[in-house]
Amino acid sequence: MARVSRCKAGTDQLRSNCFEVFALDGAGTNILQFCTAAESTDWLQAISTNINQLTQEKIKMMNKSCSSEDQTVHMGWTCGSPEGGAAGRSSAFKFLALRGPLFYIFRSPPISAADWGHAETTYNLYEVLFKVHKLWMAEDCWLQARLYLGLEHSPEQQDNESLCFSILVGHGQSHTFRVELASDLATWEKSFQRAAFWEVQRIRSKSYMCSSQGNVLSFTIDFGSGFTCSEASSKTPLWRYKFSQLKGSSDDGKTRVKLLFKNAESNQIEMKELEFANLTAVLHCIHSFIAAKVASMDPLFVCSHSLSGHHMNT
């Protein structure tokens, strides 16, 4: 699980026609210099592909000894930007992993089973939102061809936003990470979709405490039935809607959200206003459940994203 970087050590500045290869411990490094940007890109892609293949073999070995609920979907190195773009602070390498119900952020890769308990931070997968900063439609091979033809800036001339993604978490916080290749960006995006889909399929339902007009309520998101709001003490349902009945929403960016549902009988729009302690997490959870519900209706998606030996409920 070595890593590569086009940035100069301790800075966010991209090197010219070269990159650095780091050993697992980060201590041993080698800088590889090339005559042209195209040649540098060739070797960067070749070495990165080899690292990724070895990482996938490691994942396969780990998953053989884990239950279907604790499988690792993807893991690998990224470059993490300072939170909030803090001035005077340089980026730092972070090792990310999508495993079971959690998204992990490490300073160094977990080697032993005990290492998984020493992550820098973890988040529930169904409460995070994955966002690509700039979508690269072309594969790396096409980028490489354009480099040869002089139709594309060399990698060291690309802005640092071009291969970045963010993880939006609760209370409006976020983490931003940069990868080295467009294929890495695509892999992380697909892996997040797969991991979130599996996790929603596993938990099936999630409830949050909330309030409305001074009353303490329980708001439940259920994969099968949709949305239900009940009295917290008596568990008596107050209203229930299917996912398809949600027609819109708005929030104050803090604690309150207005959900707009279409009444199945009258076809009228009904507004439900709720207040949550961690509104962002709830909104992300709603997004995860709806995305999983839509994806579950696509046989090709379900087939390509199913766990080996794991049968999902229908």
PLY file of the C-alpha trace (Angstrom):
ply
format ascii 1.0
element vertex 314
property float x
property float y
property float z
element edge 313
property int vertex1
property int vertex2
end_header
0.00 0.00 0.00
2.56 2.50 -1.21
1.43 5.88 -2.52
2.37 8.38 -5.21
2.17 12.16 -5.27
2.80 14.88 -7.85
3.02 17.54 -5.14
6.24 18.89 -3.69
6.81 17.77 -0.11
4.94 19.89 2.44
3.21 21.99 -0.21
0.26 21.91 -2.61
2.51 22.81 -5.56
2.56 20.27 -8.39
5.93 19.02 -9.64
7.01 19.48 -13.24
7.24 16.19 -15.20
7.86 14.10 -12.11
6.25 12.51 -9.08
7.28 10.94 -5.79
6.73 7.34 -4.68
6.36 6.69 -0.93
6.76 3.39 0.88
4.04 2.13 3.23
5.65 3.76 6.28
6.08 7.05 4.42
9.77 7.15 5.31
11.29 5.67 2.17
10.71 7.85 -0.92
11.96 8.15 -4.48
11.43 11.04 -6.89
11.04 9.95 -10.51
11.90 12.62 -13.10
10.88 12.37 -16.79
11.61 14.28 -19.97
8.00 15.01 -20.89
4.63 15.36 -19.18
3.27 12.52 -21.33
6.00 10.14 -20.16
5.42 11.17 -16.56
1.69 10.52 -16.95
2.40 7.07 -18.46
4.51 5.99 -15.49
2.21 7.61 -12.93
-0.73 5.66 -14.30
1.24 2.40 -14.52
2.51 2.59 -10.93
-0.87 3.72 -9.58
-2.59 0.84 -11.38
-0.17 -1.64 -9.84
-0.72 -0.18 -6.35
-4.49 -0.36 -6.82
-4.34 -3.98 -7.99
-2.29 -4.98 -4.94
-4.72 -3.10 -2.69
-7.65 -4.99 -4.25
-5.89 -8.29 -3.53
-5.49 -7.16 0.09
-9.22 -6.32 0.25
-10.16 -9.76 -1.11
-8.02 -11.48 1.53
-9.55 -9.37 4.32
-13.12 -9.98 3.16
-12.71 -13.75 3.20
-12.54 -13.63 7.00
-15.32 -11.04 7.46
-19.10 -11.36 7.50
-21.19 -9.89 4.68
-22.05 -6.99 7.02
-18.41 -6.06 7.56
-16.97 -6.19 4.03
-14.44 -3.66 2.78
-15.65 -2.07 -0.44
-12.64 0.12 -1.20
-9.63 1.70 0.46
-6.63 3.73 -0.58
-4.49 6.83 -0.24
-5.68 10.38 -0.92
-4.38 13.83 -0.14
-6.58 15.57 2.41
-6.98 19.33 2.31
-7.15 21.33 5.57
-10.73 21.67 6.83
-12.25 24.96 5.81
-9.21 25.75 3.65
-7.24 26.88 6.72
-4.52 29.32 5.70
-0.93 28.33 6.38
-1.74 24.63 6.60
-0.56 22.25 3.88
-2.34 19.13 2.71
-1.66 15.79 4.38
-1.95 12.23 3.15
-4.99 10.36 4.44
-5.80 6.69 4.03
-9.53 6.20 3.46
-11.61 3.04 3.74
-15.21 2.05 3.11
-15.83 -0.88 5.41
-19.12 -2.25 6.71
-21.31 0.56 8.06
-18.53 3.15 8.30
-16.34 5.50 6.32
-12.85 5.58 7.90
-10.14 8.25 7.80
-6.65 7.09 8.87
-3.24 8.70 9.06
-1.69 5.37 8.05
-3.17 2.14 6.65
-4.68 -0.38 9.10
-2.45 -3.45 9.08
-3.91 -5.54 11.90
-7.51 -6.06 12.99
-6.84 -3.87 16.03
-5.77 -0.96 13.80
-9.35 -0.53 12.58
-10.21 0.76 16.04
-7.63 3.55 15.79
-9.00 5.59 12.92
-8.61 9.36 13.02
-12.37 9.60 12.57
-15.32 7.54 11.30
-18.76 8.37 9.92
-21.94 6.38 9.32
-22.12 5.75 5.57
-25.82 6.56 5.30
-25.24 9.98 6.89
-22.51 11.22 4.53
-22.80 12.70 1.05
-20.17 12.22 -1.64
-19.54 15.21 -3.94
-17.19 15.44 -6.91
-15.71 18.94 -7.33
-15.17 18.73 -11.07
-16.40 15.79 -13.13
-13.85 14.45 -15.61
-15.81 12.78 -18.41
-12.75 11.47 -20.25
-10.74 8.45 -19.16
-7.06 8.85 -18.36
-6.10 7.31 -21.72
-7.87 10.17 -23.53
-6.23 12.71 -21.25
-2.89 11.11 -22.09
-3.62 11.35 -25.83
-4.47 15.04 -25.51
-1.20 15.57 -23.63
0.72 14.10 -26.54
-1.15 16.32 -29.01
-0.65 19.41 -26.89
-4.42 19.86 -26.52
-4.42 19.54 -22.74
-2.41 21.12 -19.96
0.11 18.80 -18.34
-0.78 17.33 -14.93
1.37 19.85 -13.07
-0.63 22.67 -14.69
-4.02 21.35 -13.63
-5.65 23.15 -10.74
-5.89 21.27 -7.47
-9.68 21.16 -7.72
-9.69 19.03 -10.87
-9.38 15.66 -9.14
-11.01 16.38 -5.79
-14.04 15.08 -3.94
-15.65 16.06 -0.66
-17.37 14.09 2.05
-20.19 16.16 3.54
-21.01 15.09 7.09
-23.17 16.19 10.00
-23.53 19.75 11.30
-22.44 21.17 7.93
-18.85 19.88 8.22
-16.89 18.41 5.33
-13.59 16.81 4.33
-11.92 17.37 0.95
-9.58 14.87 -0.68
-7.50 14.87 -3.87
-6.50 11.85 -5.96
-3.88 11.54 -8.67
-5.92 10.15 -11.59
-9.40 10.57 -13.01
-9.87 6.81 -12.79
-9.23 7.03 -9.02
-11.95 9.67 -8.74
-14.41 7.47 -10.64
-13.54 4.46 -8.47
-14.18 6.37 -5.23
-17.51 7.66 -6.53
-18.72 4.20 -7.58
-17.44 2.66 -4.34
-19.35 5.18 -2.23
-22.53 4.42 -4.17
-22.04 0.69 -3.64
-21.15 0.97 0.05
-24.11 3.26 0.83
-26.47 0.97 -1.09
-25.31 -2.08 0.90
-25.60 -0.24 4.19
-29.17 0.94 3.53
-30.07 -2.60 2.50
-28.58 -3.85 5.76
-30.20 -1.46 8.27
-33.51 -1.12 6.34
-34.73 1.59 8.75
-33.39 4.57 10.70
-35.16 6.75 13.29
-34.30 10.25 14.55
-35.73 12.20 17.46
-37.23 15.53 16.42
-39.78 18.12 17.50
-42.73 19.95 15.97
-44.79 22.68 17.61
-43.30 21.81 21.00
-44.00 18.06 20.72
-41.25 15.45 20.89
-41.55 13.10 17.91
-39.78 10.20 16.24
-39.10 10.47 12.51
-38.44 7.13 10.77
-37.02 6.53 7.30
-37.89 2.97 6.22
-36.67 1.33 3.02
-39.95 -0.51 2.55
-42.62 1.95 3.70
-41.04 5.40 3.35
-41.48 8.13 5.99
-43.32 7.82 9.31
-43.63 10.37 12.10
-44.80 9.12 15.52
-45.21 10.39 19.05
-41.97 9.65 20.87
-43.60 8.34 24.05
-46.58 6.34 22.80
-45.11 5.40 19.38
-48.49 6.31 17.87
-48.08 7.14 14.15
-49.14 10.68 13.27
-48.55 10.53 9.52
-46.98 8.30 6.91
-45.87 8.87 3.30
-44.12 6.82 0.62
-40.83 7.97 -0.86
-42.62 8.79 -4.13
-44.89 11.24 -2.30
-42.01 13.51 -1.29
-42.16 16.38 -3.80
-39.74 18.86 -2.31
-38.10 20.28 0.79
-36.48 23.42 2.18
-34.48 24.07 5.32
-32.94 26.92 7.26
-29.47 25.41 7.13
-29.51 24.89 10.89
-32.17 22.70 12.50
-35.51 23.10 10.73
-36.77 21.46 7.55
-40.05 21.64 5.65
-41.01 18.47 3.81
-43.59 18.70 1.03
-45.67 15.56 0.41
-48.41 14.90 -2.13
-51.56 13.46 -0.58
-52.42 10.26 -2.49
-56.18 10.85 -2.25
-56.62 14.61 -2.67
-53.45 15.22 -4.74
-52.87 18.28 -2.53
-49.41 19.22 -1.25
-49.07 18.86 2.52
-46.23 20.51 4.41
-44.62 18.97 7.51
-42.16 21.10 9.48
-39.72 19.31 11.77
-36.72 20.33 13.86
-33.66 18.09 14.35
-30.52 18.35 16.46
-28.38 17.26 13.48
-30.39 18.24 10.42
-27.58 17.61 7.93
-27.26 13.97 8.96
-31.01 13.47 8.56
-31.06 15.02 5.09
-28.11 12.89 4.01
-29.85 9.81 5.38
-33.00 10.63 3.38
-30.83 11.04 0.27
-29.13 7.65 0.89
-32.43 5.81 1.33
-34.08 7.38 -1.73
-30.98 6.73 -3.87
-30.90 3.10 -2.70
-34.63 2.73 -3.39
-34.23 4.03 -6.94
-31.15 1.87 -7.52
-32.92 -1.25 -6.24
-35.40 -0.93 -9.12
-32.58 -1.31 -11.64
-31.77 -5.06 -12.06
-28.40 -4.28 -13.64
-27.36 -2.11 -10.70
-28.49 -4.70 -8.13
-26.69 -7.48 -9.98
-23.43 -5.56 -10.36
-23.48 -4.22 -6.78
-24.57 -7.36 -4.89
-22.35 -9.04 -2.35
-21.18 -12.53 -3.22
-23.27 -14.99 -1.24
-25.41 -12.19 0.19
-29.11 -12.18 -0.74
-30.97 -8.91 -0.28
-34.52 -8.76 0.96
-37.14 -7.80 -1.60
0 1
1 2
2 3
3 4
4 5
5 6
6 7
7 8
8 9
9 10
10 11
11 12
12 13
13 14
14 15
15 16
16 17
17 18
18 19
19 20
20 21
21 22
22 23
23 24
24 25
25 26
26 27
27 28
28 29
29 30
30 31
31 32
32 33
33 34
34 35
35 36
36 37
37 38
38 39
39 40
40 41
41 42
42 43
43 44
44 45
45 46
46 47
47 48
48 49
49 50
50 51
51 52
52 53
53 54
54 55
55 56
56 57
57 58
58 59
59 60
60 61
61 62
62 63
63 64
64 65
65 66
66 67
67 68
68 69
69 70
70 71
71 72
72 73
73 74
74 75
75 76
76 77
77 78
78 79
79 80
80 81
81 82
82 83
83 84
84 85
85 86
86 87
87 88
88 89
89 90
90 91
91 92
92 93
93 94
94 95
95 96
96 97
97 98
98 99
99 100
100 101
101 102
102 103
103 104
104 105
105 106
106 107
107 108
108 109
109 110
110 111
111 112
112 113
113 114
114 115
115 116
116 117
117 118
118 119
119 120
120 121
121 122
122 123
123 124
124 125
125 126
126 127
127 128
128 129
129 130
130 131
131 132
132 133
133 134
134 135
135 136
136 137
137 138
138 139
139 140
140 141
141 142
142 143
143 144
144 145
145 146
146 147
147 148
148 149
149 150
150 151
151 152
152 153
153 154
154 155
155 156
156 157
157 158
158 159
159 160
160 161
161 162
162 163
163 164
164 165
165 166
166 167
167 168
168 169
169 170
170 171
171 172
172 173
173 174
174 175
175 176
176 177
177 178
178 179
179 180
180 181
181 182
182 183
183 184
184 185
185 186
186 187
187 188
188 189
189 190
190 191
191 192
192 193
193 194
194 195
195 196
196 197
197 198
198 199
199 200
200 201
201 202
202 203
203 204
204 205
205 206
206 207
207 208
208 209
209 210
210 211
211 212
212 213
213 214
214 215
215 216
216 217
217 218
218 219
219 220
220 221
221 222
222 223
223 224
224 225
225 226
226 227
227 228
228 229
229 230
230 231
231 232
232 233
233 234
234 235
235 236
236 237
237 238
238 239
239 240
240 241
241 242
242 243
243 244
244 245
245 246
246 247
247 248
248 249
249 250
250 251
251 252
252 253
253 254
254 255
255 256
256 257
257 258
258 259
259 260
260 261
261 262
262 263
263 264
264 265
265 266
266 267
267 268
268 269
269 270
270 271
271 272
272 273
273 274
274 275
275 276
276 277
277 278
278 279
279 280
280 281
281 282
282 283
283 284
284 285
285 286
286 287
287 288
288 289
289 290
290 291
291 292
292 293
293 294
294 295
295 296
296 297
297 298
298 299
299 300
300 301
301 302
302 303
303 304
304 305
305 306
306 307
307 308
308 309
309 310
310 311
311 312
312 313
